[in-house]
Amino acid sequence: MHPESITFRSGKIAATVRSDSVQLLVSCEASDLSVAEMCRQALLSPIGLPEVTRCVVPGDTIGIVIDPETPDLIEVLTTVCEQLQSVPEGGVTLQLLLPPDPAHAGWTALVDQLPLHLRQQLTVHGHDPEETDQLSYLASSAAGDRVYLNRRISDADLLITIGVICFDSLLGYRGTTSCIFPAFSDTYAIQQARTLGHPELTPEQPRPWRQLVDEVGWLLGTQFCVQIVPGSGDRPLAVLAGLPDDVMVAGKELVEQVWNLPSGRQFDSIVLSVPASASSGWKQFGNAVELATKLIPQNGRIIVVADLPVPEGPGAMMLRRSLEPEELLKPLRREPVDDSVEITQLIHALRHARVYLYSNIPSDIVEELGIIAIEDAAELQKLTTAAGSCAALPHANYAWVG
């Protein structure tokens, strides 16, 4: 029995449209288990490795490296730490290693969400690529590039990566070691990764950045990873743990089953959402609107539900002041800034379609970006009803059109 409505959730925003006005492109059965229980089971029965507490010995220093865009991150991180705290005879030292914060706030909002007892037992380190004394030389890659990483990563007795396995235009597949490199490398490596991906390739086709990420993982040696496979609703499709290579294989299979959309279908309009966060919401937005252009014709409508922060990055400010957005494409490519990729994706989407946004951002700022602001849920429903054909794609940033 089909539901009468489809709800799009993004951060603190929820918007509902009638299901008879849209075609839902992605749907999967959510587990009855809580995220914490899914994670606990994965840690007790990991793929390719013993349970996590048997991978360490008392006195070890454990580096927990996270991808801040991971769904249900706080629940997963809390469960991982609680399992590690059960190690007897003196226990282990837990270090939470965080990449550079795009908001330059030291990830305060993220850390403050952790339970108090966990904050008291974790040592939190934020990576600053400009502090060269934080860096340690790992090795030279096969291509001859010198690879530097935060020395706490190199010095840890065991690394545990917490991330998300999903399609990624730059990497093919995001996940496992991609939360380590280049985010915890030097300024040069991070800058080089600020580039558009390869949407013309299939996810399985070789990509230089994924090859380098995998090489860095091999140079670091065996790690333990905990990875979320996102679902289309409020809960993940799966939580996988164990040996990175084996986890990636299992994760890819699930991602392909749910998130790989067949090519060739076209709709007059598409309604989509992104999970959204203060640090990465616009990045997710850029990925989503880029994908949406493959599902609608020229001059179609892309309708986004997203709880986004006011865009204040250098690329966004350039776009807000510009009368000719397309003239920004060359400078954004030639001298990339923090938000070059997502602003470039937005400009390309605006060339292809009319883009609408239902958010909490003031309408005048939305319109400065070339986007049409949706004022309320009634207007959102009116847009979907008026379309000759309309698709619905929750969490569109995870999808791929194959």
Secondary structure by P-SEA (a helix, b strand, c coil): ccccbbbbbcccbbbbcccccccccbbbbbbcccaaaaaaaaaacccccccccccccccbbbbbbbcccccaaaaaaaaaaaaaaccccbbbbbbbbbccccccccaaaaaaaccaaaaaacbbbbbbcccccccccccccccbbbbbcccccccccbbbbbbbbcccccccccccccccccccccaaaaaaaccccccccccccccaaaaaaaaaaaaacbbbbbbbbccccccccccccccaaaaaaaaaaaaaacccccccccccbbbbccccccccaaaaaaaaaaaaaacccccbbbbbbccccccccaaaaaaaaccccccaaaaaaaccccaaaaaaaaaaaaaccbbbbbccccaaaaaaacbbbbccaaaaaaaaaaccbbbbbccccccccc
